[in-house]
Amino acid sequence: MSFRLPHETPLAVLDFLTDLKEEHQRKFSSEIADRFIATMQEEIAGKPKKSLIKASISQYLKTSQLKKLNIYKITVQRPLLVN
């Protein structure tokens, strides 16, 4: 796998990579691959699947109130009324 760094890459990052390349020389690619995999594993492990909060709300919400909740990405599930 290969990739290019964007032109906006901070100078401190470029300097760090240059130092890393000088330190590891021929094993630089292996070092970068190890760090890349470790970072991805950390991100995968720490990433929640989906945040969900359940709260009881009135079943008699007006359309305008439902629209307001939808603006905030709140999904409203109305309870089934059983007689």
Secondary structure as the mmCIF struct_conf table of DSSP 4:
data_model
#
loop_
_struct_conf.conf_type_id
_struct_conf.id
_struct_conf.beg_label_comp_id
_struct_conf.beg_label_asym_id
_struct_conf.beg_label_seq_id
_struct_conf.end_label_comp_id
_struct_conf.end_label_asym_id
_struct_conf.end_label_seq_id
TURN_TY1_P TURN_TY1_P1 HIS A 7 GLU A 8
HELX_RH_AL_P HELX_RH_AL_P1 LEU A 11 HIS A 24
HELX_RH_3T_P HELX_RH_3T_P1 GLN A 25 LYS A 27
HELX_RH_AL_P HELX_RH_AL_P2 PHE A 28 GLY A 46
BEND BEND1 LYS A 49 LYS A 49
TURN_TY1_P TURN_TY1_P2 GLN A 59 TYR A 60
HELX_RH_AL_P HELX_RH_AL_P3 THR A 63 ILE A 71
TURN_TY1_P TURN_TY1_P3 TYR A 72 LYS A 73
HELX_LH_PP_P HELX_LH_PP_P1 ARG A 78 LEU A 81
#
